Amino acid sequence: MTASRDVLPALLGWWRDGRPCALATVVATWSSAPRQPGTSMLVGPDGSVVGSLSGGCVEGDVYAVAEQVLADGSATVRRYGVSDADAADVGLTCGGVIDVFVERVDPAGFADLAVVGADVDAGRPVAVATAVRHPDPLVVGRRLVVRPDRGPSGTLGSARRDDAVVDDARGLLSAGHAGVLTYGPDGERRGAGLEVFVATYAPRPRMLVFGATDHAVAVAATGSFLGYRVTVCDARPVFATTSRFPAADEVVVDWPHRYLRSQADRGLLDERTVVCVLSHDPKFDVPVLEVALRLPGLRYVGAMGSRRTSERTRAALRGAGVTEGELARLSSPIGLDLGARTPEETAVSVAAEIIAARQGNGALPLRLVDGPIHAAPRTTASPAEHD
């Protein structure tokens, strides 16, 4: 079971009703493929479709494969792309190559699905490792549920396979990545034959917004739209209210630097965390930025302000002992140069800068950039290595 979060509610609904459905998941991509591994599409028992794999390029053929998988229960991997013999009919018009794993999901075949769903809903990290290729077709589709703090459930058919995959799946879970792991047929570290796709369900990354301003309302809404768990924090209770921030997951009344330090001390921040300082008031901004810039591993730290304000903030931070190396991590003025004026436009520019920082991208117009549009770190072998 390799479902993405957006199709999980429908999948669980049919599973609880005892009605089999077909789940199609992108397990590997190359070149300029439009979606990332883990993207899923569900074909229900009534023929309805939930989710999308490529924005319309391959869904028609995958639907037909899903109907066959529903009928005979045999999981399969299909490849789509400009290099396929079938490219004229179902290839990716936008370029790239994807492997799609199609499997049947029902209570008899995956008894642990409800427990996995409960883990995801509660924000507990969990991974599902599914065998997608093996010389023995009876191994394909076997699943192993992996958690960081207790033993696995399910099996890939042998203790050696399970032991090898558990260790590697925990590594992917810790990093929040999904991908294909390759082993020998019985889980040997060297060799090929067994391919296991690991879908990871880590807690949502965090966005901490400091300053309960109008710009913060828009940034919080945009952050939520991008999938962040958004916290808005301000020391002024009259502004920091849930009614002003309906898109935020939580609104905290506290001094920003004190709250940020407490979250770090409790181990609640990680390398995916982004910090947006929007209060535009040095008595709030400088102390919280001093804490943020000294914390190792935060993905992004941005602060609102004009160029003059940003220089004054940097000078105050230098006076507090923040080093030039630490200051280099600060994005201020915050956001990309989109010509934004309104809070909503500013939120888009901030979101764009955060996405660029997450992807390690230069954020240039696509028309000025050569190469793949959907470039991503390679986590699997090239297509030729499978053929």
C-alpha positions in Angstrom: 0.0 0.0 0.0 1.7 3.2 -1.2 -1.2 5.7 -1.2 -0.5 9.4 -1.0 -2.2 11.4 1.8 -4.8 12.9 -0.6 -6.3 9.5 -1.5 -6.1 7.9 2.0 -9.6 8.9 3.2 -11.3 7.4 0.2 -9.1 4.3 0.4 -9.9 3.8 4.1 -13.6 4.3 3.4 -13.8 1.5 0.9 -11.5 -0.7 3.0 -13.8 -0.3 6.0 -16.8 -1.2 3.8 -14.9 -4.4 2.7 -15.0 -3.2 -0.9 -11.8 -3.8 -2.9 -10.2 -0.9 -4.9 -7.2 -0.5 -7.1 -4.4 1.8 -6.1 -1.9 3.1 -8.7 1.2 4.8 -7.4 4.2 6.5 -9.1 7.2 4.6 -7.7 10.0 6.0 -9.8 10.6 9.0 -12.2 13.2 10.1 -14.6 13.9 13.2 -16.6 11.1 15.8 -16.5 8.3 13.7 -15.1 5.4 15.8 -13.8 4.9 14.1 -10.4 7.1 12.7 -7.6 7.3 9.2 -6.3 4.4 8.5 -3.9 1.8 10.3 -6.1 -1.3 8.1 -6.2 -4.6 7.5 -8.0 -7.4 5.3 -6.7 -10.0 3.5 -8.8 -12.9 2.6 -6.6 -15.2 -0.4 -6.7 -17.8 1.8 -8.3 -15.4 2.8 -11.1 -14.9 6.3 -9.6 -11.4 7.9 -9.7 -9.7 9.8 -6.8 -6.4 11.5 -7.3 -4.1 12.0 -10.4 -0.8 10.6 -11.5 0.4 12.9 -14.3 -2.2 15.6 -14.8 -3.9 13.6 -17.5 -1.1 12.1 -19.6 -1.4 8.4 -18.5 -4.6 8.2 -16.4 -6.7 6.5 -19.2 -4.3 3.6 -19.6 -3.8 3.2 -15.8 -7.5 3.1 -15.4 -7.7 0.1 -17.7 -4.8 -1.6 -15.9 -6.5 -0.9 -12.6 -9.7 -2.6 -13.8 -7.7 -5.7 -14.7 -5.9 -5.7 -11.4 -9.2 -5.4 -9.6 -10.5 -8.4 -11.5 -7.5 -10.8 -11.1 -5.7 -9.4 -8.0 -2.3 -9.5 -9.7 -0.2 -6.4 -8.9 1.9 -5.0 -11.8 4.4 -2.2 -12.7 3.8 -0.2 -15.9 6.2 2.3 -17.4 5.0 5.4 -19.3 7.1 8.0 -21.1 8.4 9.4 -24.3 10.7 6.4 -24.6 7.9 3.8 -24.5 6.7 1.9 -27.5 3.2 3.1 -26.6 4.2 6.8 -26.3 2.0 7.8 -29.2 -1.1 6.6 -27.3 -0.4 7.2 -23.6 3.1 8.7 -23.3 3.9 11.7 -21.2 3.2 14.7 -23.5 5.2 16.8 -21.1 8.2 14.6 -21.2 9.8 12.2 -18.8 9.4 8.6 -17.7 7.4 7.2 -14.8 6.9 3.8 -13.3 3.4 3.1 -11.9 2.7 0.3 -9.5 -0.9 -0.9 -9.6 -2.2 -3.1 -6.8 -5.5 -4.3 -5.3 -6.2 -3.2 -1.7 -8.8 -4.9 0.5 -9.1 -6.0 4.1 -8.0 -9.6 3.4 -4.8 -8.4 1.6 -3.9 -5.6 4.0 -5.2 -6.0 7.5 -3.0 -3.2 8.9 -4.4 -0.4 6.7 -6.6 1.0 9.5 -3.7 1.1 11.9 -1.6 2.9 9.3 -4.4 5.4 8.7 -4.6 6.1 12.5 -0.9 6.7 12.6 -1.1 9.2 9.7 -4.1 11.0 11.3 -2.3 11.3 14.6 1.0 12.5 13.1 2.9 9.4 14.1 5.7 8.6 11.6 5.1 5.4 9.7 6.3 3.8 6.4 4.8 1.2 4.2 7.3 -0.9 2.2 5.8 -2.7 -0.8 7.6 -5.2 -3.1 7.0 -3.9 -6.6 9.4 -6.2 -8.5 10.6 -9.8 -7.9 11.3 -12.9 -9.9 8.5 -14.7 -7.9 5.2 -13.0 -8.7 3.9 -14.1 -5.4 6.3 -11.8 -3.6 5.1 -8.7 -5.6 2.6 -6.8 -3.6 3.7 -8.0 -0.2 3.9 -5.3 2.4 5.9 -4.4 5.5 4.8 -1.6 7.9 7.7 0.1 9.5 7.8 2.5 12.5 10.8 4.2 14.1 10.2 3.0 17.6 8.9 -0.6 17.4 9.0 -3.7 15.4 7.5 -4.0 11.9 4.3 -5.7 11.0 3.6 -7.7 7.8 6.3 -9.4 5.8 8.0 -9.4 2.4 8.1 -13.2 2.6 11.5 -13.9 4.3 13.2 -12.7 7.5 16.3 -11.6 5.5 14.2 -9.4 3.2 12.4 -7.9 6.2 15.6 -7.2 8.2 17.2 -5.4 5.2 14.2 -3.3 4.3 13.4 -2.3 7.9 16.7 -0.6 8.4 16.6 1.3 5.1 13.0 2.2 5.4 13.6 3.8 8.8 16.3 5.9 7.2 13.9 7.1 4.5 11.3 7.8 7.1 13.7 9.8 9.2 14.5 12.0 6.1 10.9 12.2 5.0 11.6 10.8 1.6 9.9 8.1 -0.5 11.7 5.9 -3.0 12.7 2.5 -4.4 15.2 0.3 -2.6 17.0 -2.5 -4.6 18.3 -5.8 -3.3 19.0 -9.3 -4.4 16.0 -11.6 -4.5 16.3 -12.6 -0.8 17.3 -9.1 0.5 21.0 -9.4 -0.3 22.7 -6.0 -0.2 24.5 -6.7 -3.4 22.5 -7.7 -6.5 19.2 -7.1 -8.1 15.8 -8.7 -8.5 13.9 -7.3 -5.5 12.6 -3.7 -5.7 10.7 -2.3 -2.7 8.9 1.0 -2.8 8.9 2.8 0.5 6.1 5.3 1.1 6.7 7.5 4.1 4.2 9.3 6.2 6.1 11.7 8.4 4.4 14.5 10.3 3.8 17.6 8.2 6.7 20.0 8.1 6.2 23.1 10.3 5.9 26.7 9.4 6.4 29.1 12.3 4.9 32.6 11.6 6.0 35.2 14.1 3.9 38.4 14.2 0.1 38.5 14.0 -0.1 40.9 11.1 -2.3 41.1 8.0 0.7 39.7 6.0 0.9 36.9 8.5 -2.8 36.0 7.8 -2.0 35.5 4.1 1.3 33.7 4.7 -0.4 31.3 7.1 -3.1 30.5 4.6 -0.5 30.0 1.8 1.6 27.8 4.1 -1.3 25.6 5.0 -2.2 25.3 1.2 1.4 24.1 0.7 1.0 21.4 3.3 2.8 22.9 6.3 1.5 22.6 9.8 1.3 26.3 10.6 1.8 28.0 13.9 1.3 31.7 14.4 2.9 33.3 17.5 2.7 36.8 18.9 3.0 38.2 22.3 -0.1 40.4 21.9 -3.3 38.5 22.7 -5.5 41.1 21.1 -4.0 40.2 17.7 -3.1 36.5 18.1 -6.5 35.0 17.9 -7.9 31.9 16.1 -10.6 34.0 14.5 -8.0 36.1 12.7 -6.0 33.0 11.6 -8.5 30.4 10.5 -5.9 28.6 8.3 -3.4 28.2 11.1 -3.2 24.9 13.0 -2.5 26.7 16.2 -2.2 30.3 17.4 0.1 30.9 20.4 0.3 33.9 22.7 4.0 34.1 23.8 7.1 36.1 23.1 8.4 34.8 19.8 12.0 34.1 20.9 10.8 32.3 24.0 8.4 30.1 22.1 11.0 29.3 19.4 13.5 28.3 22.0 11.0 26.1 23.8 10.2 24.3 20.6 13.8 23.7 19.8 14.5 22.4 23.4 11.7 20.0 23.0 13.0 18.6 19.7 10.0 19.8 17.8 11.9 21.4 14.9 13.7 19.7 12.1 15.5 20.4 8.8 12.1 20.9 7.1 11.0 23.7 9.4 10.6 27.2 8.0 10.4 30.4 10.0 8.8 33.6 8.8 9.3 36.7 11.0 6.6 39.2 10.0 6.0 41.5 13.0 8.2 44.3 11.6 9.1 45.4 15.1 12.7 45.1 16.3 11.8 44.2 19.9 10.1 41.0 18.6 12.2 40.4 15.4 15.7 40.7 16.7 15.5 38.3 19.6 13.6 35.6 17.6 16.0 35.9 14.7 18.9 35.6 17.0 17.5 32.2 18.2 16.5 31.1 14.7 19.8 31.8 13.0 21.7 29.9 15.7 19.6 26.8 15.4 21.2 24.2 13.2 19.3 22.8 10.3 16.2 25.0 9.8 15.2 25.0 6.1 14.4 28.7 5.9 14.5 31.8 8.0 13.0 35.0 6.5 12.1 38.4 7.9 9.9 41.1 6.6 11.2 44.7 6.2 12.4 47.3 3.8 16.1 47.2 2.8 16.8 49.9 5.4 15.0 48.0 8.1 16.7 44.7 7.1 20.1 46.4 7.4 19.2 47.7 10.8 18.1 44.3 11.8 21.4 42.7 10.6 23.3 45.4 12.5 21.4 44.6 15.7 22.0 40.9 15.2 25.7 41.5 14.8 25.7 43.5 18.0 24.1 40.5 19.7 27.0 38.3 18.5 25.4 36.6 15.5 28.2 35.7 13.1 28.4 36.5 9.4 27.9 32.8 8.6 24.8 32.7 10.6 23.5 36.0 9.1 24.0 34.5 5.6 21.1 32.2 6.3 18.7 35.1 6.7 16.3 36.0 3.8 15.5 39.6 4.4 13.8 41.4 2.8 11.6 38.3 2.7 10.4 36.7 -0.5 11.2 36.8 -4.2 11.1 39.9 -6.3 7.6 39.5 -7.9 6.6 43.1 -7.5 4.2 42.1 -4.7 2.2 44.8 -2.9 -0.8 43.3 -1.2 -0.5 40.8 1.7 -1.7 38.0 -0.6 0.8 38.8 -3.3 3.5 39.0 -0.6 2.5 35.6 0.7 3.0 34.2 -2.9 6.5 35.7 -3.1 7.4 34.2 0.3 6.0 30.8 -0.6 7.9 30.9 -3.9 11.2 31.6 -2.0 10.5 28.8 0.5 9.8 26.4 -2.4 13.0 27.5 -4.1 15.0 27.0 -0.8 13.4 23.6 -0.3 14.4 22.5 -3.9 17.8 24.2 -4.0 16.6 26.1 -7.0 17.6 29.5 -8.4 14.0 30.6 -8.9 14.5 31.9 -12.4 11.7 32.1 -15.0 11.4 28.7 -16.7 11.8 30.3 -20.2 15.3 31.3 -19.1 16.3 27.8 -17.8 17.5 24.8 -19.8 17.0 21.2 -18.7 14.1 19.3 -16.9 11.3 21.4 -15.4 10.6 18.9 -12.7 14.2 18.2 -11.7 14.6 16.2 -8.5 17.3 14.2 -6.8 17.6 10.7 -8.4 16.6 8.0 -5.9 16.4 5.0 -8.3 18.3 3.5 -11.2 17.9 4.8 -14.7 15.2 3.1 -16.9 17.8 1.2 -18.8 19.0 -0.5 -15.7 15.6 -2.1 -15.2 15.3 -3.3 -18.8 
